[in-house]
Every structure is written in structure tokens, then in C-alpha cells.
Amino acid sequence: MKKIKVFVLSDSPLAPSGVAGQTRYMIEGLLRTGRYQFVCFGGAIRHRDYQPIRTEEYGDDWIIYPVDGYGNQEMVRSCIQAEKPDMMWIMTDPRFWPWLWEIENEIRSQMPLVYYHVWDNFPFPNFNKRFYLSNDLVATISDVTDQIVRHVAPEVECVRIPHTVDTNIFKKVSENEVKKFRKTNNLGVSKNGKERFLVFWNNRNARRKQSGSVMWWFKEFADKVGRENVCLIMHTEPKDPNGQDLEAIMVETGMVNGEFMLSVNKVPSEDLAMLYNAADCTINVADAEGFGLGTLESLSCETPIIVNMTGGLQEQVTDGKDWFGVGIEPSAKSIIGSQDVPYIYEDRVDGNDVVAALEKLYNMSKEERQELGRKGREHVLKNYGFTQYTELWDETLTRLHESHGSWQNRKNYKSWELMEIA
């Protein structure tokens, strides 16, 4: 039986980014079915060389071509002619793809185009409609994104496929393992040897992630409950040019006696899972967040979360009935924008609400926090499991291949339309 060949444009699937991770999960899950092949442009990272990459496990069924950026029109045309894929799959913010959609008539005349879409917030971005209509199918990562696409472009086929996490890696470990990990790495231990209440923050140090605000608000929290009792660990680059100087803030706030720790090295997923396990809660109060993988990974490790009720974060912290941490309603919604994105809400939380959320979890018993985390893990397994993610992609791409075809049997696409001129 002929395998379905998919041409993928995204962050390099071998890179550490969230986009790369979801792309890799999709590819590896479908390769294990034995019914797919993948040709990828590995973009958004620096490459040592530009030789095609093949994995030992999958050989010619998965080939990655290193590219600068995400490639260009001529590279796409060349790969299409050489590889004859059955469909194209792209992911990330639409602002990265106008150059590709400019030639969608060339691409879609031969094969269907699938877009895995992220959008953070309302109002409905009607300026994206022309982008949505340039695809045969738009898959959405969250309830917010799904509502947006169905409203803005009801003509395009749409399916919700939420992000996933590897629950075999991100899982709860034993208390003894956690104690050993905390002791070995001197995580959240006060001078008298007492374990501190440990808060974990795992994000890029960038403006919308509110990294500096989190530090200032944590200081207020620490001053209320006793600095010797708490610790904030931030897994990030403290001097990222897109963010704030976190080391300067640490000095300015006086959090230099174990109240604040930086984790700056890139670590394997297994070590990251241990950090989630070591924490009493994970916090993400970004003002815009399409999904927020760090908090999903945290819940998968049975560690409760504190989040801004925006984007995909709000569907993680509650299923509408139970809560798996604390959700903070934005205190202000500002319309911001740029030349590419004329308008979008920026959801800002109030610092007092963040401090109150930290106090709420701090004042819970360990058993109460563990119960929140246990329910959070169940929520992840039920709604964001890896098997479900793979099955949804398999069902979606198989159906698309059968209904739309490619090359000689391409169906359901016209590169023209009739219009009546008055």
C-alpha cells in the first residue's frame, strides 16, 4: 500500500521549541502507523550544515532539509517537484506564511494544504480571513482559536486538535526521588534545611510572558509569608534581548538568599519533568498565550498551576467543573496591535490577584495540592493525551487524502471563481 507523503513546513522537528515539539509529536505518532512518509523543511534555527537529515529509526520515511527561516517559494516549488508529496502541512503564527500563501494556487492545484493554527485572543481577526481561505483545512490548537476560525472563515474546513504532551515522560515520580533531586540540586532549601514552597516558571523571557512582573509580585508574596519559606525558580534566559534583565531585578528586589533561582541550561525532557515534580505549583500569567505547553507539562506531572484566564491557558486550569489550580481573570483588556496585526486583546492580570493566588496554594495542605494535581493529570490524559493527538491527526489527514486526492486525482479545489459584475 502506498504511503501518504506529507511535506511539512515548521520549526525544525528536532529543535527545542514548542512548535517543534508538537510537529515532532505529530510526525512520530503517524510514522508509527506505517502508513506515512514525511519530508520536512527544518526551519527557525541555525544549522551547522545543510545536508539532509535522516533518523536511524525511520530512514527515508522521514527526511529533514535544513533551511534558513522557513524556506522560500523557489525551495518549496523545487521540493514539490522532486518529492511529489500528497499534501502540505504547515504550523505556527500566520504572519510567517504570507509568502507561501502567495503561491497557494500552485500548491493547491496539486495537493491539499493543511494549516495547524495558533491565535491567542479576540476580537475576531477578520484580517486573517484571506489566510484561512488559502488552505483546504485549518486545524486549531484551542477552543479560542477554534471559535475564531469558524467565525472568521466558516467556508474553510476546520477541526480542533489541541496540543499534547508526552505523558510517559511528564509524569509523577516518587517522593523519595523528588527529595533526592531537590537535595542534590539545592532546590528550594532554606538555611535551616527546611524545604521552601517552590514555584516554577518555565517560559521564554519575553515581554508578553510578564517575566519581570512575576518576580516583583513574587517578592510581595514572599514578604507576606516570609522570604525564608518560599522560592521562585525561573527556567529561562535571564538576559534575553526580548525580555528583561532578571538578574538585575533579583538584585533590586533583594531576592538573593534563596528566594529566587535561575535555571538557564537547556535540559532534556526527563530533567524538566523532575523540575515540575519538585515544584509545589507552576505559574504562567502571560498577557497572551495561544496554548502554554509548560502548564500542560506541569499538570501531566500532577503539579497544580496558576494561570491567566486567557487563550489556551483557561482550558487547562479547569474543565468547566473541576479546577486544577487557580485561574486569574484579567483585570484589564487592552487592544494592542501592529501593522501586521491591527488589533488583538492583551489580557493583563492585577498583581494583587497573583499574590492572592500564590497565597491560596501556599496555605493549602500538601495533600490538597496533590489532589488538585491528581485531577489535573486525569484532565490531561482525557483531553490532551498523545494517543488521542495521533489518532486525531491520522483520522484528519487520511480523510483529507481520500476526499481531496493529489496530483492526477486532485479533487475539491478550483483555482478560479465566477463573479457577476454589475
C-alpha positions as CSV (number, residue, x, y, z in Angstrom):
1,M,0.0,0.0,0.0
2,K,1.3,3.4,-1.0
3,K,2.2,5.6,2.0
4,I,0.8,9.1,2.3
5,K,3.7,11.6,1.8
6,V,3.4,14.8,3.8
7,F,5.5,17.9,3.1
8,V,6.0,19.8,6.5
9,L,7.0,23.4,6.9
10,S,7.5,24.4,10.6
11,D,10.2,24.8,13.2
12,S,12.8,22.0,12.8
13,P,11.2,19.0,14.4
14,L,14.4,18.3,16.3
15,A,14.5,21.8,17.8
16,P,13.5,22.5,21.5
17,S,10.7,24.9,20.7
18,G,7.0,24.2,21.5
19,V,6.1,24.4,17.8
20,A,8.9,21.9,17.0
21,G,7.7,19.6,19.8
22,Q,4.1,19.5,18.5
23,T,5.4,19.0,14.9
24,R,7.6,16.1,16.1
25,Y,4.8,14.5,18.1
26,M,2.6,14.5,15.0
27,I,5.3,13.1,12.7
28,E,6.5,10.4,15.1
29,G,2.9,9.3,16.0
30,L,1.9,8.9,12.4
31,L,5.2,7.3,11.3
32,R,4.5,4.5,13.9
33,T,1.3,3.6,12.0
34,G,3.5,2.6,9.0
35,R,1.2,4.5,6.6
36,Y,3.0,7.8,6.3
37,Q,6.2,9.4,4.9
38,F,7.4,12.9,5.8
39,V,9.6,15.5,4.0
40,C,10.3,18.5,6.3
41,F,11.9,21.9,5.9
42,G,13.7,22.2,9.3
43,G,13.4,26.0,9.9
44,A,13.7,28.6,12.6
45,I,17.2,27.5,13.9
46,R,20.8,27.9,12.9
47,H,22.3,24.9,11.1
48,R,25.9,23.7,11.1
49,D,25.4,22.4,7.6
50,Y,22.6,21.9,5.1
51,Q,22.8,18.2,4.4
52,P,19.5,16.3,4.5
53,I,18.9,14.6,7.9
54,R,17.5,11.1,8.3
55,T,16.7,9.4,11.5
56,E,18.1,6.0,12.2
57,E,14.7,4.6,13.1
58,Y,12.7,5.8,10.1
59,G,15.3,6.3,7.3
60,D,13.8,7.5,4.0
61,D,10.4,7.8,5.6
62,W,11.5,10.9,7.4
63,I,13.8,13.4,5.7
64,I,14.6,16.9,7.1
65,Y,16.1,19.5,4.9
66,P,17.7,22.3,6.9
67,V,16.6,25.8,5.7
68,D,17.1,29.4,6.8
69,G,13.9,30.9,8.2
70,Y,11.1,28.7,6.9
71,G,12.4,28.4,3.3
72,N,11.2,30.4,0.3
73,Q,9.0,30.0,-2.8
74,E,11.6,28.5,-5.0
75,M,12.7,26.0,-2.5
76,V,9.0,24.9,-2.0
77,R,8.5,24.6,-5.7
78,S,11.7,22.5,-6.1
79,C,10.8,20.2,-3.2
80,I,7.3,19.7,-4.5
81,Q,8.5,18.7,-8.0
82,A,11.2,16.4,-6.6
83,E,9.3,14.7,-3.8
84,K,5.7,14.7,-5.2
85,P,4.0,14.9,-1.8
86,D,0.4,14.1,-1.3
87,M,-0.3,17.1,0.9
88,M,1.4,20.0,2.7
89,W,1.3,20.7,6.4
90,I,2.3,24.0,8.0
91,M,2.3,25.3,11.5
92,T,2.7,28.5,13.6
93,D,1.6,32.1,13.5
94,P,0.1,33.2,10.2
95,R,2.5,36.1,10.0
96,F,5.2,33.7,9.0
97,W,3.3,32.3,5.9
98,P,2.1,35.2,3.6
99,W,5.0,34.3,1.2
100,L,3.7,30.7,1.0
101,W,0.0,31.6,0.6
102,E,1.0,33.9,-2.3
103,I,1.6,30.7,-4.3
104,E,-1.2,28.6,-2.8
105,N,-2.8,28.3,-6.3
106,E,0.3,26.5,-7.4
107,I,0.4,24.3,-4.4
108,R,-3.3,23.5,-4.0
109,S,-3.7,22.7,-7.7
110,Q,-1.6,19.6,-7.0
111,M,-2.3,18.8,-3.3
112,P,-4.3,19.9,-0.3
113,L,-2.8,22.4,2.2
114,V,-3.3,21.9,6.0
115,Y,-2.6,24.7,8.4
116,Y,-2.2,23.9,12.2
117,H,-3.2,27.3,13.6
118,V,-2.5,29.3,16.7
119,W,-4.2,32.5,17.6
120,D,-4.1,34.0,21.1
121,N,-7.2,36.1,21.6
122,F,-10.2,38.0,20.4
123,P,-11.6,40.3,18.8
124,F,-12.2,38.1,15.8
125,P,-9.2,38.8,13.5
126,N,-11.1,39.3,10.3
127,F,-7.8,40.4,8.7
128,N,-6.8,36.7,8.8
129,K,-9.7,35.6,6.6
130,R,-7.7,35.6,3.4
131,F,-5.1,33.5,5.1
132,Y,-7.6,30.9,6.4
133,L,-9.2,30.7,2.9
134,S,-5.8,29.8,1.4
135,N,-6.0,26.3,3.0
136,D,-8.0,23.2,2.4
137,L,-8.2,22.6,6.2
138,V,-7.4,24.6,9.3
139,A,-6.7,22.6,12.5
140,T,-6.9,24.7,15.7
141,I,-5.0,24.2,18.9
142,S,-7.5,25.6,21.4
143,D,-11.2,26.5,22.0
144,V,-10.4,30.2,21.4
145,T,-8.6,29.5,18.1
146,D,-11.4,27.2,17.0
147,Q,-14.1,29.8,17.7
148,I,-12.1,32.4,15.8
149,V,-11.6,30.3,12.6
150,R,-15.2,29.1,12.5
151,H,-16.4,32.7,12.8
152,V,-14.0,34.5,10.6
153,A,-13.9,31.9,7.8
154,P,-16.9,29.5,8.0
155,E,-16.2,28.4,4.4
156,V,-13.0,26.6,5.3
157,E,-13.0,23.1,6.8
158,C,-12.0,23.3,10.4
159,V,-11.1,20.7,13.1
160,R,-9.9,21.2,16.7
161,I,-6.7,19.2,17.5
162,P,-5.4,20.5,20.9
163,H,-1.7,20.3,21.8
164,T,-0.4,17.2,23.6
165,V,2.4,16.2,26.0
166,D,4.4,13.0,26.3
167,T,2.7,11.6,29.5
168,N,5.3,8.8,29.7
169,I,8.0,11.4,30.4
170,F,5.9,14.1,32.1
171,K,4.5,12.1,35.0
172,K,4.6,12.0,38.7
173,V,7.6,10.4,40.4
174,S,8.1,9.1,43.9
175,E,8.5,11.4,46.9
176,N,12.0,9.9,47.5
177,E,13.1,10.8,44.0
178,V,11.8,14.3,44.5
179,K,13.6,14.8,47.8
180,K,16.8,13.4,46.3
181,F,16.6,15.7,43.3
182,R,15.9,18.8,45.5
183,K,18.8,18.0,47.8
184,T,21.2,17.2,45.0
185,N,20.4,20.4,43.2
186,N,19.9,22.5,46.3
187,L,16.4,23.5,45.1
188,G,14.2,25.5,47.5
189,V,16.0,24.6,50.7
190,S,16.4,27.3,53.4
191,K,19.4,27.8,55.6
192,N,17.9,25.7,58.4
193,G,17.3,22.8,56.0
194,K,13.6,23.3,55.7
195,E,12.0,22.8,52.3
196,R,10.6,26.0,50.9
197,F,7.3,26.4,49.0
198,L,8.6,26.2,45.4
199,V,7.0,28.0,42.5
200,F,8.2,27.1,39.0
201,W,8.1,29.4,35.9
202,N,9.0,27.9,32.5
203,N,8.8,30.4,29.7
204,R,10.8,32.5,27.3
205,N,12.0,35.7,28.9
206,A,9.9,37.9,26.6
207,R,7.6,40.9,27.1
208,R,4.3,39.2,26.8
209,K,5.3,36.5,29.3
210,Q,5.5,39.1,32.1
211,S,8.7,37.7,33.5
212,G,9.7,40.9,35.4
213,S,6.2,41.3,36.8
214,V,6.2,37.7,38.1
215,M,9.4,38.5,40.0
216,W,8.1,41.7,41.6
217,W,4.8,40.1,42.5
218,F,6.6,37.0,43.9
219,K,8.6,39.4,46.1
220,E,5.3,40.9,47.5
221,F,4.1,37.3,48.2
222,A,7.4,36.4,49.8
223,D,7.4,39.5,52.1
224,K,3.9,38.5,53.3
225,V,4.6,34.8,54.1
226,G,8.3,35.1,55.0
227,R,11.1,35.0,52.4
228,E,12.7,32.1,54.1
229,N,9.7,30.0,53.3
230,V,9.4,30.4,49.6
231,C,11.4,30.1,46.4
232,L,10.8,31.0,42.7
233,I,12.6,29.1,40.0
234,M,12.6,30.6,36.5
235,H,13.7,28.3,33.7
236,T,14.7,30.8,31.1
237,E,17.5,33.0,29.7
238,P,17.8,35.9,32.1
239,K,19.4,38.3,29.6
240,D,17.2,37.5,26.6
241,P,17.2,40.7,24.4
242,N,13.4,40.3,24.0
243,G,12.9,40.4,27.8
244,Q,14.1,42.0,31.0
245,D,17.3,41.6,32.9
246,L,16.2,39.2,35.5
247,E,19.5,39.2,37.4
248,A,19.2,43.0,37.8
249,I,15.6,42.5,39.2
250,M,16.9,39.9,41.6
251,V,19.4,42.3,43.0
252,E,17.0,45.2,43.1
253,T,14.4,43.2,45.0
254,G,16.9,41.7,47.3
255,M,15.9,38.2,46.5
256,V,19.5,36.9,46.8
257,N,19.2,34.5,49.7
258,G,17.5,31.5,48.1
259,E,14.2,33.2,47.4
260,F,15.0,33.2,43.6
261,M,16.8,30.8,41.4
262,L,17.6,30.7,37.7
263,S,17.7,27.5,35.6
264,V,19.5,28.6,32.4
265,N,20.7,25.4,30.8
266,K,18.8,23.6,28.1
267,V,17.8,20.3,29.7
268,P,16.3,17.0,28.4
269,S,12.6,16.5,29.0
270,E,13.3,14.0,31.8
271,D,15.1,16.7,33.8
272,L,12.4,19.2,33.1
273,A,9.8,16.7,34.3
274,M,11.8,16.5,37.6
275,L,11.6,20.3,38.0
276,Y,7.8,20.2,37.7
277,N,7.7,17.3,40.2
278,A,9.9,19.3,42.6
279,A,7.6,22.3,42.4
280,D,4.5,22.9,44.5
281,C,2.9,24.8,41.6
282,T,3.7,26.2,38.2
283,I,2.8,29.8,37.2
284,N,2.1,31.4,33.8
285,V,0.4,34.8,33.8
286,A,1.3,35.8,30.2
287,D,-0.9,38.5,28.7
288,A,-1.3,36.4,25.5
289,E,-0.8,32.7,25.3
290,G,-2.1,30.5,22.4
291,F,-1.8,27.4,24.5
292,G,1.0,27.3,27.1
293,L,2.8,24.0,27.0
294,G,4.7,24.5,30.3
295,T,1.5,24.4,32.3
296,L,0.2,21.3,30.4
297,E,3.5,19.5,31.2
298,S,3.1,20.6,34.8
299,L,-0.4,19.1,35.1
300,S,0.8,16.0,33.5
301,C,3.4,15.7,36.4
302,E,0.5,16.3,38.9
303,T,1.7,19.8,39.8
304,P,-1.1,22.4,40.0
305,I,-1.0,25.6,38.1
306,I,-1.6,29.3,38.4
307,V,-2.6,30.9,35.1
308,N,-4.1,34.0,33.5
309,M,-7.6,33.1,32.1
310,T,-6.6,33.8,28.5
311,G,-6.0,31.8,25.3
312,G,-5.4,28.1,25.8
313,L,-4.4,28.5,29.5
314,Q,-8.0,28.8,30.6
315,E,-9.0,25.4,29.2
316,Q,-6.1,23.8,31.1
317,V,-6.8,25.0,34.6
318,T,-10.5,23.9,34.5
319,D,-12.7,21.6,32.5
320,G,-15.8,23.7,33.4
321,K,-16.5,21.7,36.5
322,D,-13.3,21.0,38.4
323,W,-10.2,23.2,38.9
324,F,-6.6,22.1,38.7
325,G,-5.0,25.1,40.2
326,V,-6.0,28.8,40.3
327,G,-7.3,30.8,37.3
328,I,-6.9,34.6,37.4
329,E,-9.4,36.7,35.5
330,P,-7.7,39.5,33.6
331,S,-8.2,42.9,35.3
332,A,-7.7,44.8,32.1
333,K,-8.1,44.1,28.4
334,S,-6.2,46.5,26.2
335,I,-6.5,46.5,22.4
336,I,-2.9,46.5,21.0
337,G,-1.7,45.9,17.5
338,S,0.9,46.4,14.8
339,Q,1.0,46.9,11.0
340,D,0.7,43.1,10.6
341,V,-1.9,42.5,13.4
342,P,-4.1,45.6,13.5
343,Y,-5.9,44.6,16.7
344,I,-5.9,41.9,19.4
345,Y,-6.7,41.9,23.1
346,E,-3.8,41.9,25.6
347,D,-5.1,40.4,28.9
348,R,-3.4,41.8,31.9
349,V,-3.8,40.4,35.4
350,D,-3.6,42.5,38.6
351,G,-0.6,41.9,40.8
352,N,-2.8,41.6,43.9
353,D,-4.7,38.8,42.3
354,V,-1.4,37.0,41.5
355,V,-0.2,37.4,45.1
356,A,-3.6,36.1,46.4
357,A,-3.4,33.1,44.1
358,L,0.1,32.2,45.4
359,E,-1.2,32.6,49.0
360,K,-4.1,30.3,48.2
361,L,-1.9,27.4,47.1
362,Y,0.6,28.2,49.8
363,N,-2.0,27.9,52.5
364,M,-3.3,24.6,51.2
365,S,-2.1,21.4,52.8
366,K,0.3,19.3,50.8
367,E,-2.5,16.7,50.4
368,E,-4.9,19.4,49.0
369,R,-2.3,20.4,46.4
370,Q,-1.7,16.8,45.5
371,E,-5.4,16.3,44.9
372,L,-5.5,19.2,42.5
373,G,-2.5,17.8,40.7
374,R,-4.0,14.3,40.5
375,K,-7.2,15.7,38.9
376,G,-5.0,17.8,36.6
377,R,-3.2,14.6,35.4
378,E,-6.6,13.0,34.7
379,H,-7.7,16.1,32.7
380,V,-4.5,15.8,30.6
381,L,-4.9,12.1,29.9
382,K,-8.6,12.6,29.0
383,N,-8.3,15.7,26.8
384,Y,-4.7,16.1,25.7
385,G,-3.2,12.6,25.6
386,F,-0.6,11.6,23.0
387,T,-2.6,8.7,21.7
388,Q,-5.7,11.0,21.1
389,Y,-3.5,13.6,19.4
390,T,-2.1,11.0,17.0
391,E,-5.5,9.4,16.3
392,L,-7.0,12.8,15.5
393,W,-4.2,13.6,13.0
394,D,-4.4,10.2,11.5
395,E,-8.1,10.4,11.0
396,T,-7.9,14.0,9.7
397,L,-5.1,13.5,7.2
398,T,-6.4,10.2,6.0
399,R,-9.9,11.6,5.4
400,L,-8.4,14.7,3.6
401,H,-6.3,12.5,1.4
402,E,-9.3,10.3,0.4
403,S,-11.6,13.2,-0.2
404,H,-9.2,15.7,-1.9
405,G,-6.6,13.4,-3.5
406,S,-3.5,14.8,-5.1
407,W,-1.8,15.3,-8.4
408,Q,-3.7,13.2,-11.0
409,N,-6.7,12.6,-8.8
410,R,-6.8,16.0,-7.1
411,K,-10.5,16.9,-6.1
412,N,-12.5,19.6,-4.4
413,Y,-10.3,22.5,-5.5
414,K,-10.8,25.3,-8.0
415,S,-8.2,27.9,-8.7
416,W,-10.9,30.3,-10.1
417,E,-14.4,31.5,-9.4
418,L,-17.1,33.2,-11.4
419,M,-18.2,36.6,-10.3
420,E,-21.0,38.7,-11.6
421,I,-20.1,42.3,-12.3
422,A,-23.0,44.8,-12.1
